[in-house]
Amino acid sequence: MKETSEILVGTKKGLFVLRGPRGQAMDVVTRQFEGQAVEYAIRDPRTGLYYASVTHGQFGPHVYIAEDPTGDWEQADGPAFPEDTEAAVSRVWVITPGLEDGVLWAGVAPAALFKSQDSGRTWALNRALWDQPSRPDWEGGLGGLCLHSICLWPGQPDRLTLAMSAVGVWQTEDGGESWSHYSEGLVPRYLPEDARADTIMHCVHKLQQSPVEPNTFYMQFHGGVYRSDDAGYTWNDIAAVGDPNGLPSDFGFPIVADPRDPNRAWVIPLVADIDRVTPEGKLRVFETSDRGSSWRARAQGLPQENAFLTVLRQGFCHDGANPLGLYFGAESGAVYGSADGGATWSLVAANLPPIASIRAAG
């Protein structure tokens, strides 16, 4: 069991690296990219390299690479759209280490997928996804048209499953040469009933896959928490709002799937799309251990009065340890952690700028 942790916190005013005991108060050991928005940061466990998605107010978004997050960072070449697309990257939402040596994937806005084959130093656009015939009908949610979730299939480097806001779930089985869209069972309640049947506008907020049972996916939708048992082809609503063992609401942004138990997942619900704060002023993480048949609040150590917080889609993660560590950061600048799978929580850091993302690095 890991006794210490390193947490990468992307904020609107820089990258903060926290180190300290698992699930307990940690020290800020460095702040990088001062005054710039850091949408995402991650450590590649294969190489030990760190990656940060940084958006400068004047010079726009770039990916940076470092061997040591407290030292110097190197700017990568891209991601950038080819000239013939007449598009420009406005934000890099996620960076995901691939299965093959040197391969990384990046999801950007406007919704597109980039691949690096040299450990992130250069990037190429996946043209098949960009050139989808339906693209003229694609629209974004409040956060824009973005590709924010990239799921890898263990042992199958040519297979990827993606989620975008607001155009749903897409999958390739041939390394990105072709793509299929899946949405059966998703109900876009934000659209009039007569417009729901044939729409491509499925506003996925976050998608997670079980690495030990890859056909199992968990999804936080724009009004709905879903599970798929068949590789994302069809979806079942598992929120059970109104049930004594259900969730208090089915709106939210992040979701985390247990890396070892396909029956277990966690969400942090918000009231609704028109009131994006924690229900009843209580900060609660809800856990299912039976694939969403029931949910229970995990709140020990979290504030239960006047806690009107917002946790964004990249603001919740696990550390892969056993027992599992969980961490989330709020727009209030608070980071909370648990070293026992969410049974108990502690304040890890406070008074940071609004938090966009959080990842456990080691």
C-alpha positions in Angstrom: 0.0 0.0 0.0 1.3 3.4 -0.9 1.8 5.6 2.2 2.5 8.9 0.4 0.9 10.5 -2.7 1.6 13.1 -5.3 -1.5 14.9 -6.6 -1.5 17.1 -9.7 -4.1 19.9 -9.5 -5.0 21.9 -12.5 -6.5 25.3 -11.7 -7.5 28.5 -13.4 -4.3 30.0 -12.1 -1.7 27.4 -12.6 -0.7 23.8 -11.8 -0.3 22.9 -8.1 1.7 19.7 -7.1 0.7 18.3 -3.7 2.7 15.7 -1.8 2.0 14.1 1.5 0.3 11.2 3.3 -2.4 9.4 1.4 -5.8 11.0 2.0 -4.5 13.5 4.5 -3.3 17.1 4.5 -0.6 17.6 1.9 2.0 20.3 1.1 2.1 22.4 -2.0 5.6 21.6 -3.3 5.4 23.8 -6.4 3.2 26.0 -8.5 3.8 26.1 -12.2 2.3 28.1 -15.1 1.4 31.0 -12.7 -1.7 32.9 -13.9 -2.5 30.5 -16.7 -5.3 28.0 -16.9 -4.2 24.4 -16.5 -7.0 22.2 -17.7 -5.4 18.9 -17.1 -2.2 17.3 -15.9 -1.1 13.7 -15.7 2.0 11.5 -15.1 2.6 8.7 -17.6 3.3 5.6 -15.4 5.2 4.0 -18.2 7.9 6.6 -18.5 7.5 8.9 -15.5 7.0 11.9 -17.7 4.5 14.6 -16.7 2.1 16.3 -19.1 0.1 19.5 -18.6 -2.5 21.1 -20.8 -2.1 24.9 -20.4 -4.1 27.7 -21.9 -2.4 31.1 -22.0 -4.7 34.1 -22.3 -2.8 35.5 -25.2 -1.0 32.6 -26.9 -3.7 29.9 -26.5 -3.4 26.2 -25.5 -0.3 24.1 -25.5 0.9 20.8 -24.1 4.0 20.9 -21.9 6.2 18.0 -20.8 8.5 17.6 -17.8 10.6 14.9 -16.2 10.2 16.6 -12.8 7.0 18.7 -12.2 8.9 21.1 -9.9 11.5 21.8 -12.6 11.5 23.0 -16.2 8.7 22.2 -18.7 9.2 21.7 -22.4 6.5 23.0 -24.9 5.3 20.3 -27.3 4.6 20.8 -31.0 0.8 20.8 -31.0 -1.9 19.7 -30.8 -2.8 22.0 -33.7 -5.3 21.5 -36.6 -4.0 21.3 -40.2 -4.6 24.5 -42.2 -7.2 22.9 -44.4 -9.5 22.3 -41.5 -9.8 26.0 -40.9 -10.1 25.3 -37.2 -8.1 26.1 -34.1 -7.7 24.3 -30.8 -9.3 26.3 -28.0 -8.6 23.8 -25.2 -6.9 20.5 -24.5 -9.4 18.7 -22.2 -7.6 15.4 -21.6 -4.3 13.6 -22.2 -4.3 9.8 -22.0 -1.2 7.5 -22.2 -1.8 4.8 -24.8 -0.9 1.1 -24.7 1.9 1.2 -27.2 5.3 2.7 -26.5 5.4 6.4 -27.0 1.7 6.7 -27.8 -0.5 9.3 -26.2 -4.0 10.5 -27.0 -5.4 14.0 -26.5 -9.0 15.2 -26.6 -9.6 18.8 -27.5 -12.1 21.5 -28.2 -13.6 21.8 -30.8 -14.3 18.1 -30.4 -11.4 16.2 -32.0 -8.8 13.5 -31.2 -5.0 13.8 -31.6 -2.4 11.1 -31.4 1.3 11.4 -30.5 3.7 8.6 -31.3 6.8 10.2 -29.8 5.8 10.6 -26.1 3.8 13.8 -26.6 6.4 15.9 -28.5 4.4 16.1 -31.7 0.7 15.5 -32.4 -1.4 14.5 -35.4 -5.2 14.9 -35.9 -7.3 11.8 -36.3 -9.0 12.8 -39.6 -11.6 10.0 -39.6 -13.3 11.4 -36.5 -12.8 15.0 -37.7 -14.3 14.3 -41.1 -17.5 12.6 -39.8 -20.4 13.4 -42.1 -22.5 14.3 -39.1 -20.0 16.9 -37.8 -22.0 19.9 -39.2 -24.8 19.0 -36.8 -22.5 18.7 -33.8 -23.1 21.2 -31.0 -21.5 21.7 -27.6 -22.8 22.0 -24.1 -22.2 24.9 -21.8 -18.5 24.0 -21.7 -18.3 24.0 -25.5 -17.9 21.2 -28.0 -15.3 19.0 -26.4 -13.8 15.6 -26.4 -13.1 14.9 -22.7 -13.1 11.1 -22.1 -10.7 8.6 -23.7 -11.1 4.9 -22.7 -8.5 2.3 -23.6 -9.2 -1.4 -24.1 -6.6 -3.5 -22.3 -4.6 -5.6 -24.8 -6.3 -3.9 -27.8 -4.4 -0.8 -28.8 -6.5 -0.3 -31.9 -9.7 0.0 -29.9 -10.8 3.2 -28.3 -14.0 4.5 -26.8 -14.5 8.3 -26.5 -17.1 10.6 -25.1 -17.9 14.1 -26.2 -20.1 16.9 -25.1 -22.6 17.0 -26.7 -22.3 14.3 -29.3 -22.2 11.1 -27.2 -20.1 8.0 -27.3 -17.9 6.9 -30.2 -15.8 3.8 -30.7 -13.1 2.6 -33.1 -11.8 -0.9 -33.5 -9.3 -0.2 -36.2 -7.0 2.4 -34.6 -9.1 5.4 -35.6 -9.6 4.6 -39.3 -13.4 4.4 -38.8 -15.8 5.3 -36.0 -19.2 4.3 -34.8 -21.7 6.3 -32.6 -23.7 4.6 -29.8 -26.5 6.1 -27.8 -29.3 3.5 -27.3 -30.9 4.0 -23.9 -29.6 7.6 -23.3 -32.4 10.1 -22.8 -31.6 13.7 -23.5 -34.2 15.3 -21.3 -32.9 18.7 -22.1 -34.5 18.4 -25.6 -38.2 18.3 -26.3 -39.6 14.8 -26.4 -40.3 14.9 -30.2 -36.7 15.8 -30.8 -35.0 13.1 -28.8 -35.4 10.0 -31.0 -33.1 10.9 -33.9 -30.7 13.4 -32.3 -27.0 13.0 -32.1 -27.0 15.6 -29.3 -26.1 13.4 -26.3 -24.4 15.4 -23.7 -22.0 13.1 -21.9 -20.3 14.7 -19.0 -17.8 11.9 -18.1 -17.2 8.3 -19.2 -15.3 5.6 -17.3 -14.5 2.1 -18.2 -13.7 -0.9 -16.0 -10.2 -2.1 -16.9 -10.9 -5.6 -15.5 -14.2 -6.0 -17.2 -13.9 -3.7 -20.3 -17.4 -4.2 -21.5 -18.6 -2.3 -18.4 -18.8 1.5 -18.6 -20.2 4.1 -16.2 -21.4 7.4 -17.4 -22.4 10.8 -15.9 -24.8 12.3 -18.3 -26.5 15.7 -18.5 -29.3 14.4 -16.4 -28.8 10.7 -15.8 -26.2 8.3 -14.4 -25.8 5.3 -16.7 -24.1 1.9 -17.0 -23.4 -0.2 -20.1 -22.8 -3.9 -19.9 -22.1 -4.4 -23.7 -19.2 -2.1 -24.5 -21.2 1.1 -24.7 -23.6 -0.1 -27.3 -26.7 0.3 -25.0 -27.2 2.1 -21.7 -29.2 1.6 -18.5 -30.1 4.5 -16.2 -29.0 3.6 -12.7 -29.6 6.8 -10.8 -32.8 5.8 -9.1 -33.6 9.3 -8.0 -36.4 9.3 -5.5 -35.7 5.8 -4.3 -34.5 5.5 -0.7 -31.3 3.7 -2.0 -30.9 6.0 -5.0 -29.2 9.3 -5.7 -30.5 12.7 -4.5 -30.2 13.9 -8.1 -28.9 12.6 -11.4 -27.1 15.7 -12.6 -23.3 16.1 -12.1 -20.0 16.1 -13.9 -17.5 13.5 -12.6 -17.7 9.8 -12.2 -15.0 7.3 -11.1 -15.0 3.5 -11.7 -13.1 1.2 -9.4 -10.0 -0.1 -11.3 -10.3 -3.6 -9.7 -14.1 -4.1 -9.0 -16.4 -3.6 -12.0 -19.4 -3.4 -9.7 -18.1 -0.3 -7.9 -18.3 3.3 -8.8 -18.6 6.8 -7.3 -20.4 10.0 -8.3 -20.7 13.5 -6.8 -24.2 14.8 -7.7 -25.2 18.4 -8.1 -28.7 19.8 -7.8 -29.5 20.3 -11.5 -28.2 22.1 -14.6 -29.8 25.3 -13.4 -28.3 25.0 -9.9 -24.9 23.4 -10.1 -24.1 22.9 -6.4 -24.2 20.0 -4.1 -27.7 19.1 -2.9 -29.0 20.4 0.4 -25.6 22.1 1.0 -24.1 18.7 1.9 -20.9 17.6 0.4 -21.4 13.9 -0.3 -19.7 11.3 -2.5 -22.1 8.5 -3.5 -20.9 4.9 -3.9 -22.4 1.9 -5.5 -21.0 -1.6 -5.0 -23.7 -3.4 -7.0 -23.5 -1.8 -10.4 -25.9 1.0 -9.6 -28.7 -1.1 -8.1 -28.2 1.0 -4.9 -26.2 4.0 -3.7 -25.0 5.1 -0.3 -23.6 8.5 0.8 -20.0 8.6 1.9 -19.7 11.8 3.8 -17.6 11.2 7.0 -15.1 14.0 7.2 -16.9 16.2 4.6 -18.9 19.4 5.5 -22.6 18.8 5.8 -23.8 22.3 6.3 -23.7 25.2 3.9 -21.4 23.3 1.6 -22.6 24.5 -1.8 -19.7 23.2 -4.0 -19.2 22.4 -7.6 -16.9 19.6 -8.8 -16.1 19.6 -12.5 -15.8 16.6 -14.9 -12.0 16.2 -14.5 -12.0 17.0 -10.8 -12.4 13.5 -9.3 -9.9 10.6 -9.5 -8.5 7.5 -7.8 -4.9 6.6 -7.1 -4.9 2.9 -8.1 -3.7 1.8 -4.6 -5.1 -0.9 -2.4 -7.2 0.1 -0.5 -8.2 2.6 -3.1 -7.5 6.3 -2.6 -9.9 8.9 -4.0 -9.4 12.6 -4.5 -11.6 15.4 -5.7 -11.2 19.2 -6.0 -13.9 21.8 -6.2 -14.3 25.2 -7.8 -14.0 26.6 -4.3 -10.3 25.6 -4.3 -10.7 22.8 -1.8 -9.2 19.3 -2.3 -10.5 16.4 -0.4 -9.0 12.9 -0.2 -9.7 9.4 1.1 -7.3 6.5 1.6 -10.0 3.9 2.3 -12.2 3.9 -0.8 -14.3 6.8 0.3 -15.3 5.5 3.7 -13.7 8.6 5.4 -12.4 11.9 4.0 -10.0 14.6 4.9 -9.3 18.1 3.7 -6.1 17.7 1.6 -5.6 21.3 0.6 -7.6 24.6 0.7 -7.6 28.1 -0.7 -6.4 27.1 -4.2 -7.7 28.8 -7.3 -10.9 27.2 -8.9 -10.0 23.6 -9.7 -10.4 22.2 -13.2 -8.8 18.8 -12.8 -7.1 16.5 -10.3 -5.0 13.4 -10.9 -3.0 11.1 -8.6 0.5 10.8 -9.9 2.1 8.4 -7.4 
